[in-house]
Amino acid sequence: MSIVYAINRSIGKPIVFKGLKAQYIWWLGIGIAVLLLLFAMLYLMGAALLFCTGVFVIGGAALFYGVYKMNNRYGEHGWMKEMAARATPKRIVCDQLFNS
């Protein structure tokens, strides 16, 4: 009697949801939560419902556009690599050698 186990071939691959990879899923989720809080605050402060809905729709469209654009441009780790490259100095200057 042999037991057959299914092999999980997704080990080591990034999490993908609707085309979004890795950290961009979290950024989109946090952005939607912030938009919902903004909608609730505007509504409770007495803003018109049509205005609140417009802010939510325009903000949501901008959020989705921005997150998907960054996802397509940088990929899973590309944005972090670009930020690290920007933080790296272009040249190193050492004046200590000639002052002795």
FIGUKOL-691963 format. One record per atom (N, C-alpha, C, CB): residue number from 0; residue in one letter; atom name; x, y, z. Coordinates in steps of 0.02 Angstrom, whole numbers, plus 32768, in hexadecimal, padded with zeros to 4 digits. Glycine has a CB too. Example, Ala and Ser with C-alpha at 12.3 -4.5 7.8 and 13.67 -1.06 7.14 Angstrom:
2
roba 0 mido A lofi N px 8294 py 7EE4 pz 8186
roba 0 mido A lofi CA px 8267 py 7F1F pz 8186
roba 0 mido A lofi C px 8294 py 7F5B pz 8186
roba 0 mido A lofi CB px 8235 py 7F20 pz 81C4
roba 1 mido S lofi N px 8282 py 7F90 pz 8162
roba 1 mido S lofi CA px 82AC py 7FCB pz 8165
roba 1 mido S lofi C px 8285 py 8002 pz 818A
roba 1 mido S lofi CB px 82C0 py 7FE2 pz 811E
REM end
This chain:
100
roba 0 mido M lofi N px 802A py 7FC6 pz 8000
roba 0 mido M lofi CA px 8000 py 8000 pz 8000
roba 0 mido M lofi C px 802D py 803E pz 8000
roba 0 mido M lofi CB px 7FD0 py 8000 pz 803D
roba 1 mido S lofi N px 802B py 8064 pz 7FCA
roba 1 mido S lofi CA px 8055 py 80A0 pz 7FC5
roba 1 mido S lofi C px 802A py 80DF pz 7FCC
roba 1 mido S lofi CB px 807C py 80A0 pz 7F82
roba 2 mido I lofi N px 8049 py 8111 pz 7FE9
roba 2 mido I lofi CA px 8028 py 8151 pz 7FF2
roba 2 mido I lofi C px 8047 py 8182 pz 7FC1
roba 2 mido I lofi CB px 802E py 816B pz 803C
roba 3 mido V lofi N px 801E py 81A7 pz 7F9C
roba 3 mido V lofi CA px 8036 py 81D7 pz 7F6B
roba 3 mido V lofi C px 8029 py 821D pz 7F88
roba 3 mido V lofi CB px 8012 py 81CE pz 7F26
roba 4 mido Y lofi N px 805F py 8243 pz 7F8D
roba 4 mido Y lofi CA px 805A py 8287 pz 7FA6
roba 4 mido Y lofi C px 8061 py 82B8 pz 7F6C
roba 4 mido Y lofi CB px 8090 py 8295 pz 7FDB
roba 5 mido A lofi N px 8039 py 82EB pz 7F6D
roba 5 mido A lofi CA px 803E py 831F pz 7F3A
roba 5 mido A lofi C px 807A py 834C pz 7F4A
roba 5 mido A lofi CB px 7FFC py 8349 pz 7F35
roba 6 mido I lofi N px 809E py 835F pz 7F18
roba 6 mido I lofi CA px 80D8 py 838A pz 7F21
roba 6 mido I lofi C px 80C3 py 83D2 pz 7F16
roba 6 mido I lofi CB px 8112 py 8376 pz 7EF1
roba 7 mido N lofi N px 80D3 py 83FC pz 7F46
roba 7 mido N lofi CA px 80C3 py 8443 pz 7F40
roba 7 mido N lofi C px 80FA py 8464 pz 7F17
roba 7 mido N lofi CB px 80BB py 8465 pz 7F86
roba 8 mido R lofi N px 80EB py 8477 pz 7EDA
roba 8 mido R lofi CA px 811D py 8493 pz 7EAE
roba 8 mido R lofi C px 8121 py 84DF pz 7EB3
roba 8 mido R lofi CB px 810F py 847F pz 7E66
roba 9 mido S lofi N px 80FD py 84FD pz 7EE2
roba 9 mido S lofi CA px 80FC py 8546 pz 7EE9
roba 9 mido S lofi C px 812E py 855E pz 7F1D
roba 9 mido S lofi CB px 80B7 py 855D pz 7EFC
roba 10 mido I lofi N px 8155 py 8531 pz 7F39
roba 10 mido I lofi CA px 8185 py 8545 pz 7F6C
roba 10 mido I lofi C px 81BB py 8570 pz 7F4D
roba 10 mido I lofi CB px 81A3 py 8507 pz 7F8F
roba 11 mido G lofi N px 81C9 py 85A9 pz 7F6C
roba 11 mido G lofi CA px 81FC py 85D6 pz 7F53
roba 11 mido G lofi C px 81E3 py 8609 pz 7F21
roba 11 mido G lofi CB px 8233 py 85AE pz 7F35
roba 12 mido K lofi N px 81A4 py 8605 pz 7F0D
roba 12 mido K lofi CA px 8189 py 8635 pz 7EDE
roba 12 mido K lofi C px 8165 py 866C pz 7F04
roba 12 mido K lofi CB px 8158 py 8613 pz 7EAC
roba 13 mido P lofi N px 8162 py 86A8 pz 7EE9
roba 13 mido P lofi CA px 813F py 86DF pz 7F0C
roba 13 mido P lofi C px 80F4 py 86D4 pz 7F0C
roba 13 mido P lofi CB px 8150 py 8722 pz 7EEC
roba 14 mido I lofi N px 80D3 py 86F2 pz 7F3D
roba 14 mido I lofi CA px 808A py 86F0 pz 7F40
roba 14 mido I lofi C px 8070 py 871E pz 7F0A
roba 14 mido I lofi CB px 8070 py 8706 pz 7F87
roba 15 mido V lofi N px 8041 py 8706 pz 7EE2
roba 15 mido V lofi CA px 8025 py 872D pz 7EAC
roba 15 mido V lofi C px 7FD9 py 872E pz 7EB3
roba 15 mido V lofi CB px 8039 py 8710 pz 7E66
roba 16 mido F lofi N px 7FBB py 876A pz 7EB0
roba 16 mido F lofi CA px 7F72 py 8771 pz 7EB3
roba 16 mido F lofi C px 7F5C py 87A3 pz 7E7E
roba 16 mido F lofi CB px 7F5B py 8787 pz 7EFA
roba 17 mido K lofi N px 7F38 py 878B pz 7E4D
roba 17 mido K lofi CA px 7F1E py 87B6 pz 7E16
roba 17 mido K lofi C px 7F56 py 87DC pz 7DF4
roba 17 mido K lofi CB px 7EEA py 87E6 pz 7E32
roba 18 mido G lofi N px 7F90 py 87BF pz 7DEE
roba 18 mido G lofi CA px 7FC8 py 87DF pz 7DCC
roba 18 mido G lofi C px 7FF7 py 8805 pz 7DFA
roba 18 mido G lofi CB px 7FAF py 880C pz 7D98
roba 19 mido L lofi N px 7FE2 py 8812 pz 7E37
roba 19 mido L lofi CA px 800D py 8835 pz 7E67
roba 19 mido L lofi C px 803C py 8803 pz 7E89
roba 19 mido L lofi CB px 7FE4 py 885B pz 7E9C
roba 20 mido K lofi N px 807A py 8817 pz 7E92
roba 20 mido K lofi CA px 80AB py 87EB pz 7EB1
roba 20 mido K lofi C px 80C1 py 8808 pz 7EF5
roba 20 mido K lofi CB px 80E7 py 87E1 pz 7E82
roba 21 mido A lofi N px 80CE py 87DB pz 7F22
roba 21 mido A lofi CA px 80EF py 87E8 pz 7F62
roba 21 mido A lofi C px 80D4 py 8824 pz 7F88
roba 21 mido A lofi CB px 8137 py 87F3 pz 7F56
roba 22 mido Q lofi N px 80FD py 8857 pz 7F94
roba 22 mido Q lofi CA px 80EB py 888E pz 7FC0
roba 22 mido Q lofi C px 80B5 py 88BB pz 7FA3
roba 22 mido Q lofi CB px 8128 py 88B7 pz 7FD0
roba 23 mido Y lofi N px 80AA py 88B9 pz 7F62
roba 23 mido Y lofi CA px 8078 py 88E5 pz 7F44
roba 23 mido Y lofi C px 8031 py 88D1 pz 7F59
roba 23 mido Y lofi CB px 807E py 88E3 pz 7EF8
roba 24 mido I lofi N px 8027 py 8892 pz 7F6B
roba 24 mido I lofi CA px 7FE6 py 887C pz 7F85
roba 24 mido I lofi C px 7FD8 py 88A0 pz 7FC7
roba 24 mido I lofi CB px 7FE4 py 882F pz 7F8F
roba 25 mido W lofi N px 800B py 88A5 pz 7FF1
roba 25 mido W lofi CA px 8002 py 88C7 pz 8032
roba 25 mido W lofi C px 7FF6 py 8911 pz 8028
roba 25 mido W lofi CB px 8040 py 88BC pz 805E
roba 26 mido W lofi N px 801B py 892F pz 7FFB
roba 26 mido W lofi CA px 8013 py 8977 pz 7FEE
roba 26 mido W lofi C px 7FCD py 8987 pz 7FD5
roba 26 mido W lofi CB px 8047 py 8990 pz 7FBB
roba 27 mido L lofi N px 7FB2 py 895D pz 7FA9
roba 27 mido L lofi CA px 7F6E py 8968 pz 7F90
roba 27 mido L lofi C px 7F3B py 895F pz 7FC8
roba 27 mido L lofi CB px 7F5F py 8938 pz 7F56
roba 28 mido G lofi N px 7F44 py 892D pz 7FF2
roba 28 mido G lofi CA px 7F17 py 8922 pz 802A
roba 28 mido G lofi C px 7F18 py 895C pz 805B
roba 28 mido G lofi CB px 7F28 py 88E2 pz 804E
roba 29 mido I lofi N px 7F52 py 8974 pz 806C
roba 29 mido I lofi CA px 7F58 py 89AC pz 809B
roba 29 mido I lofi C px 7F3A py 89EB pz 807C
roba 29 mido I lofi CB px 7FA1 py 89B8 pz 80AE
roba 30 mido G lofi N px 7F45 py 89F5 pz 803B
roba 30 mido G lofi CA px 7F29 py 8A30 pz 8019
roba 30 mido G lofi C px 7EDD py 8A2F pz 8018
roba 30 mido G lofi CB px 7F43 py 8A33 pz 7FD2
roba 31 mido I lofi N px 7EC0 py 89F4 pz 800D
roba 31 mido I lofi CA px 7E77 py 89EF pz 800E
roba 31 mido I lofi C px 7E5C py 89FC pz 8054
roba 31 mido I lofi CB px 7E60 py 89A9 pz 7FF6
roba 32 mido A lofi N px 7E7F py 89E3 pz 8088
roba 32 mido A lofi CA px 7E69 py 89F0 pz 80CC
roba 32 mido A lofi C px 7E6C py 8A3A pz 80DC
roba 32 mido A lofi CB px 7E95 py 89C8 pz 80FE
roba 33 mido V lofi N px 7EA0 py 8A5C pz 80C6
roba 33 mido V lofi CA px 7EA5 py 8AA5 pz 80D1
roba 33 mido V lofi C px 7E6E py 8ACA pz 80AD
roba 33 mido V lofi CB px 7EEB py 8ABF pz 80BA
roba 34 mido L lofi N px 7E5E py 8AB4 pz 8070
roba 34 mido L lofi CA px 7E27 py 8AD4 pz 804B
roba 34 mido L lofi C px 7DE4 py 8ACA pz 806E
roba 34 mido L lofi CB px 7E24 py 8AB8 pz 8004
roba 35 mido L lofi N px 7DD9 py 8A8F pz 808A
roba 35 mido L lofi CA px 7D9B py 8A83 pz 80AF
roba 35 mido L lofi C px 7D96 py 8AAF pz 80ED
roba 35 mido L lofi CB px 7D96 py 8A39 pz 80C2
roba 36 mido L lofi N px 7DCE py 8AB7 pz 8110
roba 36 mido L lofi CA px 7DCE py 8AE3 pz 814B
roba 36 mido L lofi C px 7DC2 py 8B2B pz 8136
roba 36 mido L lofi CB px 7E10 py 8ADD pz 8171
roba 37 mido L lofi N px 7DE0 py 8B40 pz 80FF
roba 37 mido L lofi CA px 7DD5 py 8B84 pz 80E6
roba 37 mido L lofi C px 7D8C py 8B8F pz 80D3
roba 37 mido L lofi CB px 7E02 py 8B92 pz 80AA
roba 38 mido F lofi N px 7D6E py 8B5E pz 80B3
roba 38 mido F lofi CA px 7D28 py 8B61 pz 80A0
roba 38 mido F lofi C px 7CFC py 8B69 pz 80DF
roba 38 mido F lofi CB px 7D13 py 8B23 pz 8078
roba 39 mido A lofi N px 7D0A py 8B3F pz 8111
roba 39 mido A lofi CA px 7CE2 py 8B42 pz 814F
roba 39 mido A lofi C px 7CEA py 8B85 pz 8173
roba 39 mido A lofi CB px 7CF6 py 8B09 pz 817E
roba 40 mido M lofi N px 7D28 py 8B9F pz 8175
roba 40 mido M lofi CA px 7D33 py 8BDF pz 8197
roba 40 mido M lofi C px 7D10 py 8C18 pz 8172
roba 40 mido M lofi CB px 7D7F py 8BEE pz 819C
roba 41 mido L lofi N px 7D14 py 8C19 pz 8130
roba 41 mido L lofi CA px 7CF3 py 8C4D pz 810A
roba 41 mido L lofi C px 7CA7 py 8C49 pz 8113
roba 41 mido L lofi CB px 7D04 py 8C46 pz 80BF
roba 42 mido Y lofi N px 7C8C py 8C0D pz 8112
roba 42 mido Y lofi CA px 7C44 py 8C05 pz 811B
roba 42 mido Y lofi C px 7C2C py 8C1A pz 8160
roba 42 mido Y lofi CB px 7C30 py 8BBC pz 810E
roba 43 mido L lofi N px 7C53 py 8C08 pz 8193
roba 43 mido L lofi CA px 7C41 py 8C1B pz 81D8
roba 43 mido L lofi C px 7C49 py 8C65 pz 81E5
roba 43 mido L lofi CB px 7C6B py 8BF3 pz 8209
roba 44 mido M lofi N px 7C75 py 8C86 pz 81BE
roba 44 mido M lofi CA px 7C7E py 8CCF pz 81C6
roba 44 mido M lofi C px 7C47 py 8CF5 pz 81A1
roba 44 mido M lofi CB px 7CC2 py 8CE4 pz 81AC
roba 45 mido G lofi N px 7C1C py 8CD2 pz 817D
roba 45 mido G lofi CA px 7BE3 py 8CF3 pz 815E
roba 45 mido G lofi C px 7BEC py 8D02 pz 8114
roba 45 mido G lofi CB px 7BD6 py 8D31 pz 8181
roba 46 mido A lofi N px 7C1E py 8CE7 pz 80F4
roba 46 mido A lofi CA px 7C27 py 8CF2 pz 80AC
roba 46 mido A lofi C px 7BF0 py 8CCD pz 8086
roba 46 mido A lofi CB px 7C6E py 8CDB pz 8094
roba 47 mido A lofi N px 7BE0 py 8CE6 pz 804C
roba 47 mido A lofi CA px 7BAC py 8CC6 pz 8023
roba 47 mido A lofi C px 7BC2 py 8C80 pz 800E
roba 47 mido A lofi CB px 7B9D py 8CF1 pz 7FE5
roba 48 mido L lofi N px 7B91 py 8C53 pz 800A
roba 48 mido L lofi CA px 7B9F py 8C0E pz 7FF9
roba 48 mido L lofi C px 7BBD py 8C08 pz 7FB3
roba 48 mido L lofi CB px 7B60 py 8BE4 pz 7FFE
roba 49 mido L lofi N px 7BA6 py 8C31 pz 7F85
roba 49 mido L lofi CA px 7BC1 py 8C2F pz 7F41
roba 49 mido L lofi C px 7C0A py 8C45 pz 7F40
roba 49 mido L lofi CB px 7B97 py 8C5C pz 7F13
roba 50 mido F lofi N px 7C1B py 8C77 pz 7F69
roba 50 mido F lofi CA px 7C61 py 8C8E pz 7F6E
roba 50 mido F lofi C px 7C8C py 8C56 pz 7F8C
roba 50 mido F lofi CB px 7C65 py 8CCE pz 7F9A
roba 51 mido C lofi N px 7C74 py 8C37 pz 7FC2
roba 51 mido C lofi CA px 7C9B py 8C01 pz 7FE2
roba 51 mido C lofi C px 7CA6 py 8BC7 pz 7FB2
roba 51 mido C lofi CB px 7C76 py 8BE8 pz 8021
roba 52 mido T lofi N px 7C72 py 8BB6 pz 7F8C
roba 52 mido T lofi CA px 7C78 py 8B7F pz 7F5C
roba 52 mido T lofi C px 7CA9 py 8B92 pz 7F25
roba 52 mido T lofi CB px 7C34 py 8B6E pz 7F3E
roba 53 mido G lofi N px 7CA6 py 8BD0 pz 7F0D
roba 53 mido G lofi CA px 7CD5 py 8BE7 pz 7EDA
roba 53 mido G lofi C px 7D1D py 8BE4 pz 7EF1
roba 53 mido G lofi CB px 7CC4 py 8C2D pz 7EC5
roba 54 mido V lofi N px 7D29 py 8BFB pz 7F2E
roba 54 mido V lofi CA px 7D6D py 8BF8 pz 7F4A
roba 54 mido V lofi C px 7D85 py 8BB0 pz 7F4E
roba 54 mido V lofi CB px 7D70 py 8C19 pz 7F8F
roba 55 mido F lofi N px 7D58 py 8B83 pz 7F64
roba 55 mido F lofi CA px 7D6A py 8B3D pz 7F6B
roba 55 mido F lofi C px 7D79 py 8B1E pz 7F27
roba 55 mido F lofi CB px 7D31 py 8B17 pz 7F8E
roba 56 mido V lofi N px 7D50 py 8B2B pz 7EF5
roba 56 mido V lofi CA px 7D59 py 8B0D pz 7EB3
roba 56 mido V lofi C px 7D99 py 8B28 pz 7E92
roba 56 mido V lofi CB px 7D1C py 8B1B pz 7E86
roba 57 mido I lofi N px 7DA3 py 8B6A pz 7E94
roba 57 mido I lofi CA px 7DDE py 8B87 pz 7E75
roba 57 mido I lofi C px 7E1E py 8B71 pz 7E9A
roba 57 mido I lofi CB px 7DD9 py 8BD4 pz 7E75
roba 58 mido G lofi N px 7E1B py 8B71 pz 7EDC
roba 58 mido G lofi CA px 7E55 py 8B59 pz 7F03
roba 58 mido G lofi C px 7E64 py 8B10 pz 7EF8
roba 58 mido G lofi CB px 7E49 py 8B65 pz 7F4D
roba 59 mido G lofi N px 7E2F py 8AE7 pz 7EF3
roba 59 mido G lofi CA px 7E38 py 8AA0 pz 7EE6
roba 59 mido G lofi C px 7E55 py 8A93 pz 7EA2
roba 59 mido G lofi CB px 7DF6 py 8A7C pz 7EED
roba 60 mido A lofi N px 7E3D py 8AB8 pz 7E6F
roba 60 mido A lofi CA px 7E58 py 8AB0 pz 7E2C
roba 60 mido A lofi C px 7EA2 py 8AC4 pz 7E2A
roba 60 mido A lofi CB px 7E30 py 8ADA pz 7DF9
roba 61 mido A lofi N px 7EB3 py 8AFB pz 7E4B
roba 61 mido A lofi CA px 7EF9 py 8B11 pz 7E4D
roba 61 mido A lofi C px 7F24 py 8ADE pz 7E72
roba 61 mido A lofi CB px 7EFF py 8B56 pz 7E6F
roba 62 mido L lofi N px 7F09 py 8AC2 pz 7EA9
roba 62 mido L lofi CA px 7F2E py 8A90 pz 7ECF
roba 62 mido L lofi C px 7F3B py 8A52 pz 7EA5
roba 62 mido L lofi CB px 7F07 py 8A7D pz 7F0E
roba 63 mido F lofi N px 7F07 py 8A38 pz 7E85
roba 63 mido F lofi CA px 7F10 py 89FC pz 7E5B
roba 63 mido F lofi C px 7F41 py 8A09 pz 7E22
roba 63 mido F lofi CB px 7ECC py 89E5 pz 7E40
roba 64 mido Y lofi N px 7F3A py 8A43 pz 7E01
roba 64 mido Y lofi CA px 7F66 py 8A54 pz 7DCA
roba 64 mido Y lofi C px 7FAF py 8A57 pz 7DE2
roba 64 mido Y lofi CB px 7F52 py 8A96 pz 7DAA
roba 65 mido G lofi N px 7FBA py 8A79 pz 7E1A
roba 65 mido G lofi CA px 7FFE py 8A80 pz 7E33
roba 65 mido G lofi C px 801E py 8A3F pz 7E49
roba 65 mido G lofi CB px 7FFF py 8AB0 pz 7E6C
roba 66 mido V lofi N px 7FF7 py 8A16 pz 7E6D
roba 66 mido V lofi CA px 8012 py 89D6 pz 7E86
roba 66 mido V lofi C px 8020 py 89A7 pz 7E4C
roba 66 mido V lofi CB px 7FE2 py 89B5 pz 7EB8
roba 67 mido Y lofi N px 7FF2 py 89A2 pz 7E1C
roba 67 mido Y lofi CA px 7FFE py 8975 pz 7DE4
roba 67 mido Y lofi C px 8037 py 898F pz 7DB8
roba 67 mido Y lofi CB px 7FBE py 896F pz 7DBA
roba 68 mido K lofi N px 803F py 89D1 pz 7DB2
roba 68 mido K lofi CA px 8076 py 89ED pz 7D8B
roba 68 mido K lofi C px 80B9 py 89DB pz 7DAB
roba 68 mido K lofi CB px 806F py 8A39 pz 7D84
roba 69 mido M lofi N px 80BD py 89E3 pz 7DEE
roba 69 mido M lofi CA px 80FC py 89D1 pz 7E10
roba 69 mido M lofi C px 8108 py 8986 pz 7E0D
roba 69 mido M lofi CB px 80F9 py 89E7 pz 7E5A
roba 70 mido N lofi N px 80D3 py 895D pz 7E11
roba 70 mido N lofi CA px 80DB py 8915 pz 7E0D
roba 70 mido N lofi C px 80F6 py 8901 pz 7DC9
roba 70 mido N lofi CB px 8098 py 88F2 pz 7E1A
roba 71 mido N lofi N px 80DC py 891F pz 7D93
roba 71 mido N lofi CA px 80F3 py 890E pz 7D50
roba 71 mido N lofi C px 8139 py 8929 pz 7D43
roba 71 mido N lofi CB px 80C3 py 8929 pz 7D1C
roba 72 mido R lofi N px 814A py 8963 pz 7D5F
roba 72 mido R lofi CA px 818B py 8982 pz 7D51
roba 72 mido R lofi C px 81C3 py 8960 pz 7D78
roba 72 mido R lofi CB px 8189 py 89CB pz 7D62
roba 73 mido Y lofi N px 81B8 py 8954 pz 7DB9
roba 73 mido Y lofi CA px 81EE py 893B pz 7DE4
roba 73 mido Y lofi C px 81EC py 88F1 pz 7DF1
roba 73 mido Y lofi CB px 81ED py 8960 pz 7E24
roba 74 mido G lofi N px 81B3 py 88D2 pz 7DF0
roba 74 mido G lofi CA px 81AE py 888B pz 7E00
roba 74 mido G lofi C px 81B3 py 887E pz 7E4A
roba 74 mido G lofi CB px 81E5 py 8865 pz 7DDC
roba 75 mido E lofi N px 81C6 py 8841 pz 7E5B
roba 75 mido E lofi CA px 81C5 py 882C pz 7EA1
roba 75 mido E lofi C px 81F7 py 8851 pz 7ECD
roba 75 mido E lofi CB px 81D2 py 87E2 pz 7EA5
roba 76 mido H lofi N px 8235 py 8856 pz 7EB8
roba 76 mido H lofi CA px 8269 py 8875 pz 7EE1
roba 76 mido H lofi C px 8289 py 88B2 pz 7EC1
roba 76 mido H lofi CB px 829E py 8843 pz 7EF1
roba 77 mido G lofi N px 8272 py 88C5 pz 7E86
roba 77 mido G lofi CA px 8293 py 88FA pz 7E61
roba 77 mido G lofi C px 8292 py 893E pz 7E82
roba 77 mido G lofi CB px 8274 py 8900 pz 7E1E
roba 78 mido W lofi N px 825B py 894F pz 7EA4
roba 78 mido W lofi CA px 8256 py 8990 pz 7EC4
roba 78 mido W lofi C px 8287 py 8995 pz 7EFE
roba 78 mido W lofi CB px 820E py 899D pz 7EDD
roba 79 mido M lofi N px 828E py 8960 pz 7F24
roba 79 mido M lofi CA px 82BE py 8960 pz 7F5B
roba 79 mido M lofi C px 8305 py 8964 pz 7F41
roba 79 mido M lofi CB px 82B6 py 8920 pz 7F86
roba 80 mido K lofi N px 8313 py 8944 pz 7F09
roba 80 mido K lofi CA px 8356 py 8947 pz 7EEB
roba 80 mido K lofi C px 8365 py 898E pz 7ED2
roba 80 mido K lofi CB px 835C py 8915 pz 7EB1
roba 81 mido E lofi N px 8332 py 89AF pz 7EB5
roba 81 mido E lofi CA px 833D py 89F3 pz 7E9D
roba 81 mido E lofi C px 8349 py 8A23 pz 7ED8
roba 81 mido E lofi CB px 8302 py 8A0B pz 7E74
roba 82 mido M lofi N px 8324 py 8A1B pz 7F0E
roba 82 mido M lofi CA px 832E py 8A46 pz 7F49
roba 82 mido M lofi C px 8374 py 8A3A pz 7F66
roba 82 mido M lofi CB px 82F7 py 8A38 pz 7F7E
roba 83 mido A lofi N px 838B py 89FC pz 7F66
roba 83 mido A lofi CA px 83CE py 89ED pz 7F80
roba 83 mido A lofi C px 8403 py 8A0B pz 7F52
roba 83 mido A lofi CB px 83D9 py 89A0 pz 7F86
roba 84 mido A lofi N px 83F7 py 8A0A pz 7F10
roba 84 mido A lofi CA px 8427 py 8A27 pz 7EE2
roba 84 mido A lofi C px 842B py 8A73 pz 7EEA
roba 84 mido A lofi CB px 8415 py 8A15 pz 7E99
roba 85 mido R lofi N px 83F3 py 8A92 pz 7EF9
roba 85 mido R lofi CA px 83F3 py 8ADB pz 7F04
roba 85 mido R lofi C px 8417 py 8AED pz 7F44
roba 85 mido R lofi CB px 83AB py 8AF5 pz 7F06
roba 86 mido A lofi N px 8416 py 8AC1 pz 7F76
roba 86 mido A lofi CA px 8436 py 8ACF pz 7FB6
roba 86 mido A lofi C px 8481 py 8AC2 pz 7FB3
roba 86 mido A lofi CB px 8417 py 8AA5 pz 7FEC
roba 87 mido T lofi N px 8499 py 8A9F pz 7F80
roba 87 mido T lofi CA px 84E0 py 8A90 pz 7F79
roba 87 mido T lofi C px 8504 py 8ACD pz 7F5F
roba 87 mido T lofi CB px 84EB py 8A53 pz 7F4A
roba 88 mido P lofi N px 853C py 8AE1 pz 7F7F
roba 88 mido P lofi CA px 8560 py 8B1B pz 7F67
roba 88 mido P lofi C px 857E py 8B0F pz 7F22
roba 88 mido P lofi CB px 8597 py 8B2F pz 7F98
roba 89 mido K lofi N px 8582 py 8B44 pz 7EFA
roba 89 mido K lofi CA px 859D py 8B3E pz 7EB7
roba 89 mido K lofi C px 85E9 py 8B36 pz 7EB7
roba 89 mido K lofi CB px 858A py 8B7B pz 7E8D
roba 90 mido R lofi N px 860A py 8B58 pz 7EE7
roba 90 mido R lofi CA px 8652 py 8B51 pz 7EED
roba 90 mido R lofi C px 8666 py 8B59 pz 7F36
roba 90 mido R lofi CB px 8678 py 8B85 pz 7EC0
roba 91 mido I lofi N px 86A0 py 8B3F pz 7F47
roba 91 mido I lofi CA px 86BA py 8B44 pz 7F8B
roba 91 mido I lofi C px 86F9 py 8B6F pz 7F88
roba 91 mido I lofi CB px 86C9 py 8AFD pz 7FA9
roba 92 mido V lofi N px 86FA py 8BA2 pz 7FB1
roba 92 mido V lofi CA px 8733 py 8BD0 pz 7FB2
roba 92 mido V lofi C px 8759 py 8BC5 pz 7FF3
roba 92 mido V lofi CB px 871C py 8C1B pz 7FAB
roba 93 mido C lofi N px 879B py 8BBC pz 7FEE
roba 93 mido C lofi CA px 87C5 py 8BB3 pz 8028
roba 93 mido C lofi C px 87FC py 8BE7 pz 8027
roba 93 mido C lofi CB px 87E2 py 8B6A pz 802B
roba 94 mido D lofi N px 87F9 py 8C19 pz 8054
roba 94 mido D lofi CA px 882C py 8C4D pz 8057
roba 94 mido D lofi C px 8862 py 8C3E pz 808B
roba 94 mido D lofi CB px 880B py 8C90 pz 8068
roba 95 mido Q lofi N px 885B py 8C0A pz 80AF
roba 95 mido Q lofi CA px 8889 py 8BF9 pz 80E6
roba 95 mido Q lofi C px 88CE py 8BE2 pz 80CC
roba 95 mido Q lofi CB px 886A py 8BC2 pz 8112
roba 96 mido L lofi N px 88D2 py 8BC9 pz 8090
roba 96 mido L lofi CA px 8911 py 8BAE pz 8076
roba 96 mido L lofi C px 8946 py 8BE4 pz 806B
roba 96 mido L lofi CB px 8905 py 8B89 pz 8036
roba 97 mido F lofi N px 8931 py 8C1F pz 8057
roba 97 mido F lofi CA px 8961 py 8C53 pz 8044
roba 97 mido F lofi C px 896D py 8C87 pz 807B
roba 97 mido F lofi CB px 8949 py 8C76 pz 8007
roba 98 mido N lofi N px 894D py 8C82 pz 80B3
roba 98 mido N lofi CA px 8956 py 8CB2 pz 80EA
roba 98 mido N lofi C px 898A py 8C9B pz 811D
roba 98 mido N lofi CB px 8914 py 8CBD pz 810C
roba 99 mido S lofi N px 89AB py 8C64 pz 8113
roba 99 mido S lofi CA px 89DA py 8C4B pz 8144
roba 99 mido S lofi C px 8A1B py 8C70 pz 8143
roba 99 mido S lofi CB px 89E7 py 8C03 pz 8139
REM end
